[in-house]
Amino acid sequence: GRKYIKDAVLNGAAAVVSDKKDDTLKITQLIVEDVFRFMSLFSAEFYRYPDKELTVIGITGTNGKTTVTYMIESILAQAGMACGVIGTINYRYGGKIINAPNTTPQSADIYKMMREMADGGIKYLAMEVSSHSLALGRVRGIEFDIAVFTNLSQDHLDFHKDMESYFEAKSLLFKGLGASGADIKKSKKYAIINADDKYGKKLSKINTNSQIVLYSAKEQDAGFKAENILLESSCTEFDIVYRGCGFPYSDITGQAPAAMTKHTEMRQIGLHNVYNALASVAACVFCGVPFEKAAEAVKFLPQVPGRLEAVDASGAGFEIVIDFAHTQDAMVNVISAIKKLNPKRIITVFGCGGDRDRAKRPLMGKTAVEMSDFVFVTSDNPRKEDPKQIILDIEVGIKRAGKNNYKIIPDRETAIKDAVAMADKGDIVLLAGKGHETSQIIGTEKLPFNDKEIAAKYLRMREERKKTQRKSGQEEFNF
């Protein structure tokens, strides 16, 4: 960043904060050991500690963060409580929508948005907290009131090197709850943790100045538990059992409080979304939404962009869905959910990102061919890596599985075109990895690319060809 100091000064900068002094500068310089730590502390002071005026909910984990923020936002809205969101898809509050270059932005941007939220009368913030942001100090100093842990599976090991370091980064959010000596809100802090995840179990045993609350589909003593789960093709039904907000959940007499149970349903499919809903209901209960009202609001949860989102394929006889799944665990979740729809075949299109964790590539390849009927292995965001090398890494896992139900097509648009051409009545085509994204990063260029639009394009072409061939008496067609 020092390369741009002179440009900043020419554009009116009054002072420079750096970890190294520049003797050629004639303006005030503040030399600090850690620029990012200073930026966080300075931003908090400059924007007058807006986090103290908000109930801040941080959501972390490998998968589910975005869905949980959408669910929390929806439940709070139904209770008449305005909620800002900072996350992977965008940053939105008070009618403003800002494109999100990072899941969790830099501290100066976070504090600026929190100040605008607080000044606009918003009282709640749901924020996706990435492991990178925790490790790099982007959320340092923010007073979180509620922290949610979804799950942890292999991802980002290019940055964290191993799973223990990845877990340690995630745990910083929970270790920091209520730890600030300058705590102004004096509010009780809550750590909402997935008890069915092995890293969730480990996290529930850490030292934290917060009330640990477990959610589960298995553990009987969890504070929020899903029972009588019915996974159907069009919706999901289940009971939410709420056993109070403490662990081991006892009242002032030392007795466990009576459990409250509420039957609910949602349009979202898949067991993973049951967990997302449980976490969201728990967070909203600790924001002050009555349990029964929060559970009832699950019925009206919105479709999250790029998360098992359907492409309009009416009349085609088959379905196309797009999903952001870009880890092995997410791939298992989404294909398991699709299997509940009883498709004739599952045709999957996926690739892996370049300049990112290589170790997950063979795992995803193995999972894709084992759980799908056919797989098109293609590019995701190759960045500066050779797409063919990324595909070779994926193919290692496919060969381990001993499968040959796949085809390599490095160009993603061509792969989607061929998947649409292959699909037949009763099939489901899954376009995995990019979800809501509207661009593809090749080299250093960010080129327009939208899975949903590409699929729709070839659906239209397919239908036009069918009409033409019906007129000419042909029975088969190819693009």
Order of alpha helices (4+ residues) and beta strands (2+ residues): alpha-beta-beta-alpha-beta-alpha-beta-beta-beta-alpha-beta-alpha-beta-alpha-alpha-beta-alpha-beta-beta-beta-beta-alpha-alpha-beta-beta-alpha-beta-alpha-beta-alpha-beta-alpha-beta-beta-beta-alpha
